[in-house]
Amino acid sequence: MIYHSPHKFRHGHAMYEIKHAKDVQALKVVSQNLMHSYLSITDGIYEVLSEQDLRKQIASLGEKNANNESLDLSDQVRTLEASVNQLKKIIGV
């Protein structure tokens, strides 16, 4: 039988939730569930993405949005900037 420490279960849960978070608000929920004071703490601990995850995210940049409309680069930049600003508000930067 393989022993798994409680820390490994916590880490596994956190990585699963982060990987499946749809937006910054979902990431904040994960951070609070882990009892971190700031989202930046969660990001600092669990920030590592696998090469496969990075490739998937990069490949999805040109995909259609929820309204089935293709986003051009300027729309993607605006969306990213809005997400960054929302994250800054949440973490208090």
Backbone as JSON, one array per atom type, in Angstrom:
{
  "sequence": "MIYHSPHKFRHGHAMYEIKHAKDVQALKVVSQNLMHSYLSITDGIYEVLSEQDLRKQIASLGEKNANNESLDLSDQVRTLEASVNQLKKIIGV",
  "N": [[0.84, -1.19, 0.0], [0.51, 2.23, -0.82], [1.54, 5.11, 0.82], [0.06, 8.25, 1.22], [0.61, 11.49, 2.09], [-1.32, 13.96, 3.97], [-0.71, 16.46, 2.96], [-0.05, 15.97, 0.28], [-2.54, 15.24, -0.76], [-3.89, 17.67, -0.42], [-2.36, 19.32, -2.1], [-2.79, 18.04, -4.58], [-5.57, 18.4, -4.83], [-5.68, 21.21, -4.96], [-4.22, 21.72, -7.34], [-5.86, 20.45, -9.23], [-8.22, 21.99, -9.03], [-7.27, 24.55, -9.74], [-6.44, 24.09, -12.35], [-8.88, 23.69, -13.58], [-10.25, 26.02, -13.24], [-12.28, 28.64, -14.4], [-12.14, 31.4, -14.52], [-10.78, 34.43, -13.03], [-12.14, 34.86, -10.67], [-12.88, 32.28, -9.9], [-10.35, 31.28, -9.35], [-9.73, 32.82, -7.13], [-11.57, 31.8, -5.3], [-10.55, 29.21, -4.97], [-8.1, 29.89, -3.79], [-8.97, 31.06, -1.37], [-10.23, 28.84, -0.28], [-8.04, 27.3, 0.26], [-7.12, 28.67, 2.33], [-5.4, 30.82, 2.03], [-4.07, 34.07, 2.39], [-3.8, 35.83, 0.29], [-4.29, 35.86, -3.26], [-1.94, 35.85, -4.63], [-0.23, 34.32, -3.09], [-1.18, 31.71, -3.43], [-0.77, 31.53, -6.19], [2.02, 31.73, -6.26], [2.81, 29.33, -5.09], [1.56, 27.29, -6.56], [2.03, 27.83, -9.23], [3.27, 26.56, -11.39], [2.94, 25.33, -14.6], [2.38, 22.57, -16.68], [4.25, 21.6, -19.62], [2.53, 20.63, -21.52], [0.08, 21.76, -20.73], [0.69, 24.48, -21.15], [1.06, 24.5, -23.95], [-1.53, 23.81, -24.75], [-3.02, 26.03, -23.85], [-1.87, 28.1, -25.36], [-2.48, 27.22, -27.94], [-5.23, 27.5, -27.87], [-5.72, 30.18, -28.08], [-6.64, 31.34, -30.47], [-9.19, 30.35, -30.7], [-12.79, 30.23, -30.85], [-14.97, 32.41, -28.99], [-17.35, 32.35, -26.2], [-19.69, 33.15, -27.46], [-19.47, 32.06, -29.89], [-17.91, 33.5, -31.62], [-15.07, 34.44, -33.4], [-12.18, 35.65, -31.88], [-10.19, 38.46, -32.52], [-6.7, 39.46, -32.43], [-6.46, 41.95, -31.07], [-8.83, 41.99, -29.58], [-8.34, 39.82, -27.93], [-6.16, 40.78, -26.47], [-7.38, 42.93, -25.11], [-9.21, 41.46, -23.56], [-7.43, 39.98, -22.01], [-6.1, 42.07, -20.66], [-8.25, 43.09, -19.17], [-8.73, 40.91, -17.49], [-6.32, 40.86, -16.07], [-6.48, 43.34, -14.76], [-8.73, 42.84, -13.15], [-7.71, 40.8, -11.55], [-5.68, 42.23, -10.22], [-7.25, 43.95, -8.66], [-8.45, 42.1, -6.98], [-6.27, 40.98, -5.57], [-5.24, 43.21, -4.45], [-3.35, 44.99, -5.57]],
  "CA": [[0.0, 0.0, 0.0], [1.26, 3.47, -0.92], [1.12, 6.14, 1.77], [0.01, 9.62, 0.72], [0.43, 12.44, 3.2], [-2.41, 14.92, 3.78], [-0.21, 17.55, 2.12], [-0.14, 15.55, -1.12], [-3.94, 15.34, -1.13], [-4.18, 19.1, -0.51], [-1.7, 19.8, -3.31], [-3.51, 17.48, -5.71], [-6.86, 19.1, -4.91], [-5.42, 22.58, -5.42], [-3.82, 21.7, -8.75], [-7.05, 20.1, -10.0], [-9.12, 23.14, -9.04], [-6.64, 25.63, -10.51], [-6.44, 23.7, -13.76], [-10.25, 23.74, -14.09], [-10.84, 27.34, -12.97], [-12.7, 29.3, -15.64], [-11.83, 32.82, -14.49], [-10.03, 34.88, -11.86], [-12.98, 34.69, -9.49], [-12.75, 30.87, -9.5], [-9.03, 31.14, -8.73], [-9.82, 33.43, -5.79], [-12.29, 30.84, -4.46], [-9.58, 28.16, -4.65], [-7.15, 30.48, -2.86], [-9.62, 31.19, -0.07], [-10.46, 27.49, 0.23], [-6.75, 26.84, 0.78], [-6.88, 29.55, 3.47], [-4.32, 31.75, 1.73], [-4.49, 35.46, 2.57], [-3.79, 36.51, -1.0], [-4.22, 35.01, -4.43], [-0.53, 35.78, -5.03], [0.38, 33.2, -2.35], [-1.59, 30.51, -4.16], [-0.07, 31.55, -7.47], [3.44, 31.47, -6.02], [3.01, 27.92, -4.73], [1.01, 26.36, -7.56], [2.08, 28.5, -10.52], [3.91, 25.77, -12.43], [2.09, 24.66, -15.57], [3.13, 21.6, -17.48], [4.45, 22.01, -21.01], [1.31, 20.27, -22.23], [-0.92, 22.8, -20.41], [1.08, 25.7, -21.85], [0.75, 24.34, -25.38], [-2.99, 23.83, -24.91], [-3.47, 27.4, -23.68], [-1.42, 28.87, -26.51], [-3.25, 26.77, -29.1], [-6.63, 27.93, -27.76], [-5.83, 31.64, -28.2], [-7.41, 31.72, -31.65], [-10.48, 29.69, -30.73], [-13.98, 31.07, -30.75], [-15.41, 32.69, -27.63], [-18.61, 31.71, -25.79], [-20.73, 33.51, -28.42], [-19.08, 31.41, -31.14], [-17.27, 34.5, -32.48], [-13.61, 34.36, -33.36], [-11.6, 36.87, -31.33], [-8.94, 38.85, -33.14], [-5.64, 39.68, -31.46], [-6.74, 43.11, -30.23], [-9.85, 41.56, -28.61], [-7.67, 38.94, -26.97], [-5.35, 41.64, -25.61], [-8.31, 43.62, -24.22], [-9.72, 40.47, -22.62], [-6.34, 39.68, -21.09], [-5.91, 43.24, -19.81], [-9.38, 43.14, -18.23], [-8.49, 39.85, -16.5], [-5.21, 41.31, -15.22], [-6.99, 44.38, -13.88], [-9.6, 42.2, -12.17], [-6.81, 40.1, -10.62], [-5.03, 43.24, -9.38], [-8.23, 44.4, -7.67], [-8.68, 41.03, -6.01], [-5.12, 40.78, -4.69], [-4.93, 44.47, -3.82], [-2.14, 45.61, -6.13]],
  "C": [[0.89, 1.25, 0.0], [0.67, 4.49, 0.05], [1.14, 7.5, 1.08], [-0.26, 10.54, 1.91], [-0.74, 13.37, 2.93], [-1.98, 16.09, 2.88], [-0.32, 17.2, 0.65], [-1.59, 15.6, -1.61], [-4.35, 16.8, -1.31], [-3.6, 19.67, -1.81], [-2.43, 19.3, -4.55], [-4.86, 18.16, -5.92], [-6.67, 20.5, -5.47], [-5.07, 22.61, -6.9], [-5.02, 21.37, -9.65], [-7.97, 21.32, -10.13], [-8.56, 24.29, -9.87], [-6.72, 25.33, -11.99], [-7.84, 23.85, -14.37], [-10.95, 25.07, -13.82], [-11.12, 28.04, -14.29], [-12.34, 30.78, -15.68], [-11.11, 33.16, -13.19], [-10.84, 34.68, -10.58], [-12.89, 33.23, -8.98], [-11.4, 30.62, -8.85], [-9.02, 31.72, -7.32], [-10.54, 32.49, -4.82], [-11.34, 29.71, -4.03], [-8.6, 28.68, -3.6], [-7.74, 30.6, -1.45], [-9.89, 29.82, 0.55], [-9.18, 26.9, 0.82], [-6.3, 27.67, 1.99], [-5.64, 30.42, 3.27], [-4.87, 33.17, 1.86], [-4.65, 36.19, 1.25], [-3.7, 35.5, -2.13], [-2.76, 34.84, -4.89], [0.2, 34.65, -4.29], [0.06, 31.9, -3.07], [-0.84, 30.42, -5.48], [1.41, 31.22, -7.29], [3.74, 30.01, -5.73], [2.65, 26.99, -5.87], [1.11, 26.89, -8.98], [2.59, 27.64, -11.67], [2.87, 25.06, -13.31], [2.95, 23.69, -16.36], [3.28, 22.13, -18.9], [3.2, 21.72, -21.83], [0.22, 21.32, -21.98], [-0.6, 24.11, -21.12], [0.74, 25.63, -23.33], [-0.75, 24.42, -25.63], [-3.52, 25.25, -24.81], [-3.09, 28.26, -24.88], [-2.23, 28.5, -27.75], [-4.69, 27.29, -29.06], [-6.81, 29.44, -27.94], [-6.67, 32.07, -29.39], [-8.78, 31.09, -31.73], [-11.62, 30.68, -30.57], [-14.37, 31.25, -29.29], [-16.75, 32.03, -27.35], [-19.76, 32.02, -26.75], [-20.44, 32.97, -29.81], [-18.52, 32.42, -32.15], [-15.77, 34.37, -32.32], [-13.06, 35.69, -32.86], [-10.32, 37.2, -32.08], [-7.93, 39.19, -32.05], [-5.93, 40.85, -30.55], [-7.83, 42.79, -29.2], [-9.24, 40.68, -27.53], [-6.85, 39.76, -25.98], [-6.25, 42.39, -24.63], [-8.87, 42.68, -23.16], [-8.66, 40.14, -21.57], [-6.1, 40.85, -20.14], [-7.03, 43.36, -18.78], [-9.2, 42.1, -17.13], [-7.38, 40.26, -15.54], [-5.68, 42.38, -14.26], [-7.9, 43.82, -12.8], [-8.76, 41.48, -11.13], [-6.13, 41.09, -9.7], [-5.98, 43.75, -8.31], [-8.41, 43.36, -6.58], [-7.51, 40.9, -5.04], [-4.62, 42.08, -4.07], [-3.65, 45.13, -4.29], [-2.51, 46.89, -6.82]]
}
